[in-house]
Amino acid sequence: MNPEDLAFLKTHVALLSKDKCTVRIRVPGNREMVLGDVRIRVDPNFALAMHIDTDEANAANLRTGAQGFIDGIQHED
């Protein structure tokens, strides 16, 4: 994500405050999935996007453009 995305999310996700914090991502759907140990990276050249392994996407029946949500903060480094 870029710094503007982080600033927006800080107001909506308690404790999400910096680059390299680790979160859980929940992807709803008919085969809901929660992905843990997801590292947040912040840089002005980045876009708000997440790329996951093909096997994980297939297990959750995900397609390009699926949306996930920060489900919780695991820790901040």
Buried (B, 14 or more C-beta within 10 A) or exposed (E): BEEEBBEEBEEEBEEBEEBEBBBBBEBEEEEEBEBEEBEBEBEEEBEEEEEBEEEEBEEBEBEEEBEBEBBEBEEBE
